[in-house]
Amino acid sequence: MVLNILLVIAPALLQATEGPGQPLIFPLPANELKDVIVKWFEKSGYQVESSLAGMGCVKISALNGDDRFDIYLMPDSPLAVHLRFEKTGALNTKNALLQDIHKYANGASQTPDEKSNPLSEPVPDIISEKMKSIVCIKSTRNDKDEEDQFSGFIIDTEGLILSTAHGLENVSNVTVIFYDGREATGEIIRSDFSSDLALIHTDQRTPHFVPLSNGRGLPEMGEKLYAAGCPDNHGVAVYSGVIDGPPVKVNGLPLFQVNMPTYPGSSGSPVFDKNGHFVSIVKARFRGTDSIGFLIPLSTLKAFLEPARE
């Protein structure tokens, strides 16, 4: 899954890194990427040291006999990092590291052990009423054989669906699965990868939808929220969590940080407050953890929807 903050590195980029000094961008916060690299080298038998190199840059040195790597990490945004090899060891080791980071950044190695009972408390009735408005979305890209799966929600009676845009670039088909199991072909009406939002239309009419008119724009620190979506092909499920960090800006757009289970497939899930008011949409999780997520606020959604409703 790709965002502006979650940039997926292309195989061509991996092949283009044989020379030292060429930077790559990985969709991970600096501290998290540092931990991934350090643990990878330690498991591979290297002695590893890390230090600050000024201007927020982190240097990682890994040594195993005559094989040495010096790697520099420079934050590109709060959620993405430039990675640069200054001195390289064995090329096959370097390529293996990049491939494993690539898999990690895409969530391939981060599958939660348990999703069957995500909410340890009864789902509030006001939130249960929203579940019929949730859809699971599957897309197949032209350059991939496997499907991407994520979440979305209906925003009007005409079958208009709001979701995240990552996973919808260069797609050959989109399938929307409704709460009652019905499936329909989805048509991408509009997508904006800078805000990571997309509108999808189906020919299915429904009385169930999430009204955005009574949404709330500014959840409070520590406020409890509920997300309803389709985690990793497990159907519609509800998760709860709290706002646990101030908004951060990525590419000029704000994101809320939430302490909430956020699994692959959760992107596009609507988020509600305890009174059932729409608050935001799940954008992504903090890689390396299933409990920290980032939310797109209502203000960004409204700005995205304006051109579609003119």
Secondary structure in CASP SS format (residue, H / E / C, confidence):
PFRMAT SS
TARGET T0000
AUTHOR 0000-0000-0000
METHOD secondary structure of the structure
MODEL  1
M C 1.00
V C 1.00
L C 1.00
N C 1.00
I C 1.00
L C 1.00
L C 1.00
V C 1.00
I C 1.00
A C 1.00
P H 1.00
A H 1.00
L H 1.00
L H 1.00
Q H 1.00
A C 1.00
T C 1.00
E C 1.00
G C 1.00
P C 1.00
G C 1.00
Q C 1.00
P E 1.00
L E 1.00
I E 1.00
F E 1.00
P C 1.00
L C 1.00
P C 1.00
A H 1.00
N H 1.00
E H 1.00
L H 1.00
K H 1.00
D H 1.00
V H 1.00
I H 1.00
V H 1.00
K H 1.00
W H 1.00
F H 1.00
E H 1.00
K H 1.00
S C 1.00
G C 1.00
Y C 1.00
Q E 1.00
V E 1.00
E E 1.00
S E 1.00
S E 1.00
L E 1.00
A C 1.00
G C 1.00
M C 1.00
G C 1.00
C C 1.00
V E 1.00
K E 1.00
I E 1.00
S E 1.00
A E 1.00
L E 1.00
N E 1.00
G C 1.00
D C 1.00
D E 1.00
R E 1.00
F E 1.00
D E 1.00
I E 1.00
Y E 1.00
L E 1.00
M E 1.00
P E 1.00
D E 1.00
S E 1.00
P C 1.00
L C 1.00
A E 1.00
V E 1.00
H E 1.00
L E 1.00
R E 1.00
F E 1.00
E E 1.00
K E 1.00
T C 1.00
G C 1.00
A C 1.00
L H 1.00
N H 1.00
T H 1.00
K H 1.00
N H 1.00
A H 1.00
L H 1.00
L H 1.00
Q H 1.00
D H 1.00
I H 1.00
H H 1.00
K H 1.00
Y H 1.00
A H 1.00
N C 1.00
G C 1.00
A C 1.00
S C 1.00
Q C 1.00
T C 1.00
P C 1.00
D C 1.00
E C 1.00
K C 1.00
S C 1.00
N C 1.00
P C 1.00
L C 1.00
S C 1.00
E C 1.00
P C 1.00
V C 1.00
P C 1.00
D H 1.00
I H 1.00
I H 1.00
S H 1.00
E C 1.00
K C 1.00
M H 1.00
K H 1.00
S H 1.00
I E 1.00
V E 1.00
C E 1.00
I E 1.00
K E 1.00
S E 1.00
T E 1.00
R E 1.00
N C 1.00
D C 1.00
K C 1.00
D C 1.00
E C 1.00
E E 1.00
D E 1.00
Q E 1.00
F E 1.00
S E 1.00
G E 1.00
F E 1.00
I E 1.00
I C 1.00
D C 1.00
T C 1.00
E C 1.00
G C 1.00
L E 1.00
I E 1.00
L E 1.00
S E 1.00
T C 1.00
A C 1.00
H C 1.00
G C 1.00
L C 1.00
E C 1.00
N C 1.00
V E 1.00
S E 1.00
N E 1.00
V E 1.00
T E 1.00
V E 1.00
I E 1.00
F C 1.00
Y C 1.00
D C 1.00
G C 1.00
R C 1.00
E E 1.00
A E 1.00
T E 1.00
G C 1.00
E E 1.00
I E 1.00
I E 1.00
R E 1.00
S E 1.00
D E 1.00
F C 1.00
S C 1.00
S C 1.00
D C 1.00
L E 1.00
A E 1.00
L E 1.00
I E 1.00
H E 1.00
T C 1.00
D C 1.00
Q C 1.00
R C 1.00
T C 1.00
P C 1.00
H C 1.00
F C 1.00
V C 1.00
P C 1.00
L C 1.00
S C 1.00
N C 1.00
G C 1.00
R C 1.00
G C 1.00
L C 1.00
P C 1.00
E C 1.00
M C 1.00
G C 1.00
E C 1.00
K E 1.00
L E 1.00
Y E 1.00
A E 1.00
A E 1.00
G E 1.00
C C 1.00
P H 1.00
D H 1.00
N H 1.00
H C 1.00
G C 1.00
V C 1.00
A E 1.00
V E 1.00
Y E 1.00
S E 1.00
G E 1.00
V E 1.00
I E 1.00
D E 1.00
G E 1.00
P E 1.00
P E 1.00
V E 1.00
K E 1.00
V E 1.00
N C 1.00
G C 1.00
L E 1.00
P E 1.00
L E 1.00
F E 1.00
Q E 1.00
V E 1.00
N E 1.00
M C 1.00
P C 1.00
T C 1.00
Y C 1.00
P C 1.00
G C 1.00
S C 1.00
S C 1.00
G C 1.00
S C 1.00
P E 1.00
V E 1.00
F E 1.00
D C 1.00
K C 1.00
N C 1.00
G C 1.00
H C 1.00
F E 1.00
V E 1.00
S E 1.00
I E 1.00
V E 1.00
K E 1.00
A E 1.00
R E 1.00
F C 1.00
R C 1.00
G C 1.00
T C 1.00
D C 1.00
S C 1.00
I E 1.00
G E 1.00
F E 1.00
L E 1.00
I E 1.00
P E 1.00
L H 1.00
S H 1.00
T H 1.00
L H 1.00
K H 1.00
A H 1.00
F H 1.00
L H 1.00
E H 1.00
P H 1.00
A H 1.00
R H 1.00
E C 1.00
END
